[in-house]
Structures are given as C-alpha cells and as structure tokens.
C-alpha cells in the first residue's frame, strides 16, 4: 500500500512541475522596477530615425574665395592658406606672375556643428577680418526631406595699411568694412552642387560720393565632381551697376579640387587679387578679357582640438 501511494504522489509532483515549466513568462516581472521578457514589447515600438543629411555639398568651407554652406565640425579647427601669384599676362620677365605673391591665412573653429567663427589676415592692404557663420537648414533626403542648405555669414574687416599722407583726417572707422551674406545651396546628385549667394557689403569710406557705401551683389558657385578625389569648382559675383568705381570688374574664379588624405588642395584661376569679401566683391581690378588672371592655390587642414 505504501508503495502504491508513493508512486501516485511522485506522478502528481512531476505533472505539476511540467505544467509550471511550460507556462510562458510574463513580459513584466512581478518585482517592481524589473522587466522580464521584453521582446514582444520592443517589437511594437516605432523607433523614430533622424534626417538623412546630404554629405559633401562642397568639399570644404570655401568654394574658392567665398564661403560655402559646409561647416567645420564641433571642436575642429580648419587652418587654411590661400596663395595666388601675379597676373599671367606679365610675361616671361615676371615668369607669368610667379615672381609676385599674395597670401591669406585663416583659422575657422567649430563652436558647434552649426556655428563657426573665423579669424584671418590678408597681405593685400594688410587686412584682418573675422566671421560668424550660422547654419539654419541642412539638406536632407528620405522621409524627412529638406530641399536646401541655408547658411548666414557676417564678416567684419579692418584695413591696417598706412594711410596716404593726403588722406586727412583718417579715422579708425574709415578702415572698417562689413559684409552680410546668405548662402543657399542644393546638391542635385552625387556629381553636381549649386549655391546662390546674395550679398551686402558696407564700406565706411569710399573713393567718391558718386559711388555707394552699400554694395549689393549676387553670387553663384558650383561643384562638379569628376572622380572620387577630384572636382571642378567655380564662382561668379555680379555687382549691380552704379555702386563701385567702373575700373573694377565682377569676380570670376575657376578651381580644381584634389583630396589628398587629410588635406583638400585646390588649384584655381581668378581675376581677383583680394581674398577677403571687401577685396573680391568691390575691388577686383583684373579683366579676364585682357589676361589679368591670377594662378593660385588654397590648401586646408582640419585639426581636432577637443578633449
């Protein structure tokens, strides 16, 4: 009898354990604050993804002379040297301009990915200038499509060239220049980008009352990718008539970009001697038709200086 009772009790115990083991565990644990099996819960979640931003609308933060919509990343420093020689039409005596040289050094720092500051010095008229650059919109594709990239640039420049003795009185305010620029760009495909640049330049001192302190102009720039490492770049600024001395011309520049590891190296031709906004917008004295064209290069290097 004891043997029979033992067998019956053993069978009941095994059956109870089997039923307990085959029960699906609850997704939420009985212990407050603890989660059990969450696979079914995660499957029901609709995780929102960020915008799919366009990359490399331009390869650097400059087209050639002018700013592009590209920004220096947060805690990154872009060191750029812009160098150009004399006019090609000076002939063999000046070795087609190679005996002359003009230079600009600039440092651009990314406070954030959307806010940059820049300090620079140009040998032409011994100019110092600083810029604030803010990106309001970045082109994106996909579900959260944004058609354009839009950037605002404010620049202030001071000319430190010693004044002509005939220029009296010559106040410090006479040396100052201000530029406001809106950059509107679109990358149409992997090989072609285009940028519009409505610009206002203010000059505290002008040559004659016949001309304007405020100079309005519209610029256009572009990039055509040739290979994975090279691209053709170009920019042109049209100054509205009657604002500047007619001896000056509209700025036209054509460049060839080469990516070399951590550098972007650009060869270019331009009729502008000055490399800051005051110089190439309102004081371009070269004419392409007459061969007054500079050959030059820009080279930039990015340094990460964050912790």
Steps between C-alpha positions, in 0.01 A plus 500: 500500500783741589666419168182585306454832686863594434460440126179707486655796686811492276284512185299799627820690592662447154180608321476822703861589422449440127198732491694773680801480262288527182327819611619804296670752728340841544652796312493706817660354814304476823784687670442878477747676265619172337421392145473140387468398133487827297523360148130543430506853640797613281336356194206737547718812531531736196851642546530843334813557290667837438531675160722345234725801435677558170877470526763715327284761328844659465825342612616789717363806678598718202402475134809692385490853644156492655361292786311181419215347702738241646587543868798411717391235749472560874841542669677482164739764367542562127835659413497637146768666288388686187780598264497657157764635266505805271323536166572238237529772233814650659703271275833326539668791682272439802483127413128540426434643844698250709739775618213664687291357783193580710395297801221450755506282813182409683393298803141374515370336818185300558329618819226253408423314180274791403699802624850591380733796558799602287800730534724586205775729373564599136814656358296708252443837676612324821144398586381322814150357501271288712184307413202342670335218307166343597322212325119518517410205278685194373388318188360153570339219306264219591186530711620825661599667176644852508561646153776751580788594725483859629782685678544860619846661510593831665849641445686801637834613356754767593764639262832570674689638200662834585290785356612726222622832640233680297223310678439730797324458728505120490305349789506139617139463387615571143687171509195283571294286262198277565348217298172310537446195283234232460613166353230284341625170358366175361672174413306374197682167473834340589680704233341846503440768767392862456504798739343850484657782703305827538745738669513847654836674553522826696806726467542781753732689264457524121709662226229742386147603586407378152518144634313319775601405851270198471575255220238240406605201294389147422739208474471152360734210569509137398678169532519224240654178626735341247641200684483377860788732595466794256241765412457815292388808699403849386345823628386831353379823666288753314507851652194711423592801280588845634629390841879475455769668294469377138870410491407192705352181357280215610689216667526170310698203633548143380661229713602136500470314833722207595450296819832383641433309819438751778541800267287660230728660243349740246663652192316798358495792255337832593495867404475602869814601689333547838393187687262649755146620421590868464776409256332260260150654511576869449866528396562236231721694261588214265328428169481149355473649150836676544671202661506657848468158661674366810605140543489382859417227746310442825591230747320410822558263787255400777624456859292357784577701815231375735565276800 
